[in-house]
Amino acid sequence: PNETAYAETCAAIGLIFFAHRMLQLDIDHQFADVMERALYNGVLSGISLDGKHYFYVNPLAAFPRDKYSNAARRQPWYGCACCPPNLARLLSSLGKYCYSQQEDTLYLHLYAGGSVQFIINGSKITLEQRTEYPWQEKVNLRINTKGRVKFTLALRIPGWCRQSNIKVNQTEIAISKFLNKGYVYISREWSQGDNVELFFAMPVEKIEAHPSVRMNAGRVALQRGPVVYCIEQVDNGADLNDIILSAKAEFKVKWNPDLLGGVPVIFGTGWRRDRSRWENQLYRFDSSSHKKITVRAIPYALWANRDQGEMLVWLRDERNISGN
């Protein structure tokens, strides 16, 4: 259940460990996709923006009024503190999950700003990665080396991405020609200052769960790039289950530099059920009215960093209700 599932931070970290080991056995984007989804959603939700408060449990819905609901506030520490140091260990060693090397091939599994040094045939090479991913759609890579060195750069095309583009020194390459199990293999002689530009389109998508996940029947989650979003009471008012996304919701993404350290916010059209005429009735004939609203969503990993209140990842969807 979304409200009471344990969904431990350590379990998400363990999932990254498992997917990473699978990736070492078989270079397939599916394993890196699992690492990425767990990292940006299930792991980072376990720590507050100030880095001093932690969740053991990461529910996909929170209703603080319900005494059986999971905590809607991160805690400064725990009597049995396995998640906080596990988080610190993973984040401090993130580089080894981003890259790997097999002989003369350098694999780029996760996109994040930074640099890595590696040696091929005795030549020291530095790969610089400049990006605001996963907030932005562009990744820029720069090769620093002395002389010309021949090696293969293998770049992951994320499974969630439907439209991508890669340019080497301003020249676009045919991705499908060099694609194998979700990685684009670029083999060539590289020189100092060579540049690779990647573009991954990040439209807002509605994601549905498998029909066997009963709690999410008729509901969707919002995702942009690898990041799953949620709605919070502080942005949308109380009683979040009264909100229904429009069947043909038009989504807009706006960067808010003053919110949660700077974050892309999703705005979409929806409906809210009117509760004004319920009075003291528990049941009545179906006569509820709805008013049109703008739904505001933030990345799930950043919830519970403001006023305490309700939170919801899986939203009711008009398309699933109306059958259109």
Beta strands, then each sheet from edge to edge (+ up, - down):
strand 1: 61-62
strand 2: 99-102
strand 3: 105-108
strand 4: 114-120
strand 5: 123-131
strand 6: 138-145
strand 7: 149-156
strand 8: 164-168
strand 9: 171-172
strand 10: 179-180
strand 11: 183-190
strand 12: 195-200
strand 13: 204-207
strand 14: 219-224
strand 15: 227-232
strand 16: 243-245
strand 17: 252-256
strand 18: 263-273
strand 19: 290-299
strand 20: 311-312
strand 21: 315-317
sheet 1: 1+ 20- 15+ 14- 13+
sheet 2: 1+ 20- 15+ 19- 18+ 16- 21-
sheet 3: 1+ 20- 15+ 19- 18+ 17-
sheet 4: 2+ 3- 7- 11+ 10-
sheet 5: 4+ 5- 6+ 12- 8+ 9-
end
